[in-house]
Amino acid sequence: QVQLVESGGGLVQPGGSLKLSCTPSRSIFSIGGMGWERQAPGEEREVVAEIRTTGSTDYATSVKGRFTISRDRAWNELDLHMHNLKPEATAVYYCNLALRMGAFSGLSPYWGQGTQVPVSS
């Protein structure tokens, strides 16, 4: 069973920057779409950013211009670069990858365990 390992979370001051990373625990046959979601305390989970196999990206309106999603095709690492962070960005962040485990398998969604990002002075 593959797991998605997240790293990079932690306390950051308002206006600061942080990079989150997500990597599969073992090699994967192929990867489809990738994305980051977050869930703030007392709120529903929301999609923050997505990147497709074509390389095209989409962002939630609240983070556009400040967050950048990227993927390393050679290694299958997914990153989220966050700049000018605001207190309302405080949440648990989850990566989401669509993985194909074998040549004859379909794409299945997987989520990371979540990493805390508190934005506070």
Rosetta blueprint (number, residue, H / E / L):
1 Q L
2 V L
3 Q L
4 L E
5 V E
6 E E
7 S E
8 G L
9 G L
10 G L
11 L L
12 V E
13 Q L
14 P L
15 G L
16 G L
17 S L
18 L E
19 K E
20 L E
21 S E
22 C E
23 T E
24 P E
25 S L
26 R L
27 S L
28 I L
29 F L
30 S E
31 I E
32 G E
33 G E
34 M E
35 G E
36 W E
37 E E
38 R E
39 Q E
40 A L
41 P L
42 G L
43 E L
44 E L
45 R L
46 E E
47 V E
48 V E
49 A E
50 E E
51 I E
52 R L
53 T L
54 T L
55 G L
56 S L
57 T E
58 D E
59 Y E
60 A L
61 T L
62 S L
63 V L
64 K L
65 G L
66 R L
67 F E
68 T E
69 I E
70 S E
71 R E
72 D E
73 R L
74 A L
75 W L
76 N L
77 E E
78 L E
79 D E
80 L E
81 H E
82 M E
83 H L
84 N L
85 L L
86 K L
87 P H
88 E H
89 A H
90 T L
91 A E
92 V E
93 Y E
94 Y E
95 C E
96 N E
97 L E
98 A E
99 L E
100 R E
101 M L
102 G L
103 A L
104 F L
105 S L
106 G L
107 L L
108 S E
109 P E
110 Y E
111 W E
112 G L
113 Q L
114 G L
115 T E
116 Q E
117 V E
118 P L
119 V E
120 S L
121 S L
